[in-house]
Amino acid sequence: MERFIYNRQQYVHFDSDVGVYVGDTPYGEIQARYWNSQQDLLEYRRAAVDWLCRKIYEVSTLFTVNRRVPPSVSISLVPSSSQPGPSPCSAP
């Protein structure tokens, strides 16, 4: 994923599902039209998705997705003597 952000707002990104730049703001739409008109740039980005992003995803899923451990919860009673109370040194 390639995202362009200015002043904490994303204005354009490359959508790898469709293989084109998508504008998120009016200025981003102008940039997306310009970049989408450059076929060599689009071919490079599409190829990068195939030879880099998808390969990294395949390798990383071996260590992340398939290694999930189901959550477990244990509940135990706490004896009342361990409850916080008045300090034995405090005066009445």
C-alpha positions as CSV (number, residue, x, y, z in Angstrom):
1,M,0.0,0.0,0.0
2,E,1.3,3.4,-0.9
3,R,-0.3,6.3,0.8
4,F,0.4,10.0,0.6
5,I,-0.4,12.1,3.7
6,Y,-0.2,15.8,4.2
7,N,-1.0,17.6,7.5
8,R,-2.3,14.2,8.9
9,Q,-4.8,13.8,6.1
10,Q,-4.4,11.1,3.4
11,Y,-5.0,12.7,0.1
12,V,-4.1,9.9,-2.4
13,H,-3.3,6.2,-2.3
14,F,-2.5,3.3,-4.6
15,D,-5.2,0.8,-4.6
16,S,-3.5,-2.6,-5.3
17,D,-6.9,-4.3,-5.8
18,V,-7.6,-2.3,-8.9
19,G,-4.1,-1.2,-9.8
20,V,-4.6,2.6,-9.9
21,Y,-4.1,5.6,-7.7
22,V,-7.3,6.8,-6.0
23,G,-7.8,10.4,-4.8
24,D,-9.1,10.9,-1.3
25,T,-9.4,14.7,-1.4
26,P,-10.0,17.1,-4.3
27,Y,-6.2,17.7,-4.6
28,G,-5.6,14.0,-4.4
29,E,-8.0,13.4,-7.3
30,I,-5.9,15.7,-9.4
31,Q,-2.7,13.8,-8.4
32,A,-4.4,10.4,-9.1
33,R,-5.5,11.5,-12.6
34,Y,-2.0,12.6,-13.4
35,W,-0.3,9.5,-12.0
36,N,-2.8,7.2,-13.6
37,S,-2.1,8.8,-17.0
38,Q,1.5,7.6,-16.8
39,Q,1.4,4.0,-17.9
40,D,5.0,3.2,-17.1
41,L,4.4,4.3,-13.5
42,L,1.3,2.2,-13.1
43,E,3.1,-0.9,-14.6
44,Y,5.9,-0.4,-12.1
45,R,3.5,-0.1,-9.1
46,R,1.5,-3.1,-10.2
47,A,4.6,-5.2,-10.7
48,A,5.9,-4.1,-7.2
49,V,2.7,-5.4,-5.7
50,D,3.3,-8.8,-7.2
51,W,7.1,-9.2,-6.7
52,L,7.3,-7.4,-3.3
53,C,4.1,-6.9,-1.4
54,R,2.5,-10.3,-2.1
55,K,5.8,-12.2,-1.3
56,I,6.3,-10.4,2.0
57,Y,2.7,-11.1,2.9
58,E,3.2,-14.8,2.1
59,V,6.3,-15.0,4.2
60,S,5.0,-13.0,7.1
61,T,1.7,-15.0,7.4
62,L,3.8,-18.0,8.3
63,F,4.9,-16.2,11.5
64,T,1.9,-14.1,12.3
65,V,-1.5,-15.5,11.1
66,N,-0.8,-19.2,11.7
67,R,0.7,-18.7,15.1
68,R,-2.3,-17.3,16.9
69,V,-3.0,-18.7,20.3
70,P,-6.6,-18.9,21.5
71,P,-7.3,-16.7,24.4
72,S,-7.7,-18.2,27.9
73,V,-9.1,-16.9,31.1
74,S,-8.7,-18.1,34.6
75,I,-10.7,-16.9,37.5
76,S,-9.7,-17.5,41.1
77,L,-11.1,-16.4,44.5
78,V,-9.1,-14.1,46.6
79,P,-9.1,-14.8,50.3
80,S,-10.6,-12.0,52.4
81,S,-7.5,-11.7,54.4
82,S,-5.7,-10.2,51.4
83,Q,-8.3,-7.5,51.0
84,P,-7.0,-4.0,51.8
85,G,-8.0,-2.8,55.1
86,P,-6.9,-0.4,57.9
87,S,-3.3,-0.4,58.6
88,P,-2.4,-2.1,61.9
89,C,-0.3,1.0,62.8
90,S,-3.1,3.5,62.4
91,A,-4.6,5.1,65.5
92,P,-8.4,5.0,66.0
